[in-house]
Amino acid sequence: MTGVPLNIDWQQILLHLFNFTILFGALYILLYKPVRDFMENREAHYAEMDSKAEQALADAENSKASYEKKERDFDEEIRTERTG
């Protein structure tokens, strides 16, 4: 079985490779980039929501501390008026 030709048509191979390249490029432009951009925008949106929630929590904790201080001051004022 020596000398059996493989009948490789290089023109057909190059044509299929060219078609694959065009298909890959079209799919990249039509699918990959929009999906990647959507996911990046989604990630940025949720990161922004997380930072806003952390800021709101910090503001709430500051308000709570302020009200607790006012309550202690008020209790101390009532105590001094009752004893004084």
RONUDREN-598534 format. One record per residue (C-alpha): residue in three letters; residue number from 0; x, z, y. Coordinates in nm, 2 decimals. Layout:
N
{node ALA,NUM,{X,Z,Y}}
...
END
This chain:
84
{node MET,0,{0.00,0.00,0.00}}
{node THR,1,{0.28,-0.06,0.23}}
{node GLY,2,{0.24,-0.28,0.53}}
{node VAL,3,{-0.14,-0.23,0.57}}
{node PRO,4,{-0.22,-0.30,0.94}}
{node LEU,5,{-0.42,-0.03,1.12}}
{node ASN,6,{-0.61,-0.29,1.33}}
{node ILE,7,{-0.58,-0.08,1.65}}
{node ASP,8,{-0.72,-0.25,1.95}}
{node TRP,9,{-0.54,-0.09,2.24}}
{node GLN,10,{-0.77,-0.26,2.49}}
{node GLN,11,{-1.07,-0.08,2.33}}
{node ILE,12,{-0.89,0.25,2.33}}
{node LEU,13,{-0.80,0.22,2.70}}
{node LEU,14,{-1.15,0.12,2.78}}
{node HIS,15,{-1.29,0.43,2.61}}
{node LEU,16,{-1.04,0.65,2.78}}
{node PHE,17,{-1.14,0.50,3.12}}
{node ASN,18,{-1.51,0.55,3.04}}
{node PHE,19,{-1.44,0.91,2.94}}
{node THR,20,{-1.25,0.97,3.27}}
{node ILE,21,{-1.54,0.83,3.47}}
{node LEU,22,{-1.79,1.04,3.28}}
{node PHE,23,{-1.58,1.35,3.32}}
{node GLY,24,{-1.54,1.29,3.69}}
{node ALA,25,{-1.91,1.23,3.74}}
{node LEU,26,{-2.01,1.54,3.55}}
{node TYR,27,{-1.76,1.74,3.75}}
{node ILE,28,{-1.90,1.62,4.08}}
{node LEU,29,{-2.27,1.64,3.97}}
{node LEU,30,{-2.27,1.96,3.77}}
{node TYR,31,{-1.96,2.18,3.79}}
{node LYS,32,{-1.91,2.19,4.17}}
{node PRO,33,{-2.27,2.27,4.26}}
{node VAL,34,{-2.30,2.54,3.99}}
{node ARG,35,{-1.96,2.69,4.10}}
{node ASP,36,{-2.07,2.69,4.46}}
{node PHE,37,{-2.41,2.85,4.37}}
{node MET,38,{-2.23,3.12,4.17}}
{node GLU,39,{-1.99,3.20,4.45}}
{node ASN,40,{-2.28,3.22,4.70}}
{node ARG,41,{-2.47,3.45,4.46}}
{node GLU,42,{-2.16,3.67,4.42}}
{node ALA,43,{-2.11,3.69,4.79}}
{node HIS,44,{-2.48,3.78,4.84}}
{node TYR,45,{-2.47,4.06,4.59}}
{node ALA,46,{-2.14,4.19,4.74}}
{node GLU,47,{-2.30,4.20,5.08}}
{node MET,48,{-2.61,4.38,4.94}}
{node ASP,49,{-2.38,4.63,4.77}}
{node SER,50,{-2.19,4.70,5.09}}
{node LYS,51,{-2.52,4.74,5.29}}
{node ALA,52,{-2.64,4.99,5.02}}
{node GLU,53,{-2.32,5.19,5.04}}
{node GLN,54,{-2.35,5.20,5.42}}
{node ALA,55,{-2.72,5.31,5.40}}
{node LEU,56,{-2.62,5.58,5.16}}
{node ALA,57,{-2.34,5.70,5.39}}
{node ASP,58,{-2.58,5.70,5.68}}
{node ALA,59,{-2.84,5.90,5.48}}
{node GLU,60,{-2.58,6.15,5.38}}
{node ASN,61,{-2.47,6.19,5.74}}
{node SER,62,{-2.83,6.24,5.85}}
{node LYS,63,{-2.88,6.49,5.58}}
{node ALA,64,{-2.57,6.69,5.68}}
{node SER,65,{-2.69,6.68,6.04}}
{node TYR,66,{-3.04,6.81,5.96}}
{node GLU,67,{-2.89,7.08,5.73}}
{node LYS,68,{-2.66,7.19,6.02}}
{node LYS,69,{-2.96,7.20,6.26}}
{node GLU,70,{-3.16,7.40,6.00}}
{node ARG,71,{-2.88,7.65,5.96}}
{node ASP,72,{-2.84,7.68,6.34}}
{node PHE,73,{-3.22,7.73,6.37}}
{node ASP,74,{-3.22,8.00,6.10}}
{node GLU,75,{-2.93,8.17,6.27}}
{node GLU,76,{-3.11,8.16,6.60}}
{node ILE,77,{-3.43,8.31,6.44}}
{node ARG,78,{-3.22,8.58,6.27}}
{node THR,79,{-3.05,8.68,6.60}}
{node GLU,80,{-3.38,8.70,6.78}}
{node ARG,81,{-3.54,8.92,6.51}}
{node THR,82,{-3.24,9.16,6.50}}
{node GLY,83,{-3.17,9.15,6.87}}
END
